[in-house]
């Protein structure tokens, strides 16, 4: 299944993959060699720990490679700001608090709530998708609470 990413997000994943393969993998290989040189492997906790770390690293590398290979870069020039969609920034007014909030809807691996970047798969993002300026989004959270937002602005 393809996952959609921004060019920036794909570049970050490629950089992380390169770091894991060129820095972390040789480090663990060295740890295994040092532990092996200490003798009896049947009672060598360092060797066991290094082998386990190697397995975890290889699993992480494999998963990241799969994501990179199956990623589709979103063409931002093709995005429509007449309605809420991935990579759009939405300015909202919360009915309950009367406060304004701003969210950018991004792929899962690029979310960062501190900077207002929320995953397209969150309940709030799903409730906003397809809405236009002037509409009200009624969102039911997993805990059963209901949020209402007025869509004030949609931009890139």
N, C-alpha and C positions, 0 to 999 in steps of 0.2 A: 504494500500500500504506500503510495506516495505521500510524503509530508511536505507541506508548503513552508518555505522559509524565505527570509529576505536575503539579499546578497551578503549583507553584513553578518547575518546569522550563520550562513553557510561558510563564510570565511573564518569565523570564530571556531566552528566545528573542525574545519580542516587544520587550523593552527593547533588545536588541542590534540587532534589525532597525530599530527607530526611530532608534537612534544612527547606524547605517550610512546610512540614507536622509536624515537631517536634518543630520548633521555631516560624515561622511566624503564623501558624494557632492558636496556643494557645495565642499568643500576641493579635491577632484580637478578639478572643473569650473574652479575658480579657477586651479589649476596649469596646466591646458591653455590657458586664456585668456592667462596670463602668458607661457607658452612660445610661443604663437602670435604674440604681440606682438613677439617677438624676431626675427622675420623669416623667412628661408628655411626652410620646413618640411622640405625634402628632406634637410637636414643638421643637423636640430635634435634632438639626443639627449634634451633635456629634454622636448620635445613627444612623442617616441616613448615615453619612459618613463611620462609622465603618461597617455597613451592606453592603454598596456598596463595600468597600475594601474587605470584606469577599467574596462577589460574584466574584470579580476579581481574588482573590487568588485561590478560588476553581476552577475557569475556567483554570487558569494557571497550577494548580496541575493536573487537568484532562487531559489537552493537553500534559503535560510532561509525564504523565503515559502512554498515548497512544503511544507517540514517543518511549519511553523505551521498551514497550511491542512489538512494531512492528519493532524494529531495528534489523538489521542483522550486526554482526561484520564482518568486512572485514579481511580475512586471508591473512596477508601480505606475508606469505611464498609462496602463490600461484600467486603472482603478476608477470607479465611479463614485463621486462624493455626493451624489444626490440621495444616497441611502447608506446606512451603516453597513460596512463590510470589513473584511480583514484589512489591516494596516490603516484604517481610517481612525482619526482622532475625533472623539465625540465629547462635546461639552454638554453637561446635563444639569438639571436642577432637581434635587432630591425633594419630593413632596413632603416627607416627614420633617426633615431638618431645615428645609428651605436653602440649604447650602448648594453651591455649584461645585461640580466635580468634572474632571477631565480624564478620559481614559483613551488609550490607543489599543486597539485590538490586534494582537500579534499571535504568531504560531506558539504552541506550547513551550518549546525550548527557548523562547526569547522573552518570556514574561518576567516582569520585575515590578512588583506592586509599588516599591519605593519611588519608581519613576513614572508610575501611572500606566505601565504597559501590562495589560491583563490578557491572559490566554483566551483565545477564541472559543475554547471549550469550557469556560467557566459559566455558571448559571447567568451571571450578569451579562456577559458578552452574548450568550445565546439569546437572551431576552431583548437585546438591542439590535441584533442582526436584522437587516431589511427595513428598519424604521427610518422615517424621514424627519426633517426638521419640522417641529410643531406637533409631532405625535407624542403620545405618552406610552412609555414602556412599563408594563406591569410584570414584575419578575417575582416568581416564587422561589425562595432559597431552599436548599436541602433540609434546613431545620423547620420549614413550614412558614417562616416569616415572609411577608410580602413587601416588596419595595416598588415604589412608583417614581419614575423619572420622566421629566419633560425633556425632549431632545431640543437643545437650543442651537447647536451648530455642528456641522460635520466637515472635517477638513483632512488634508493629508499631512 
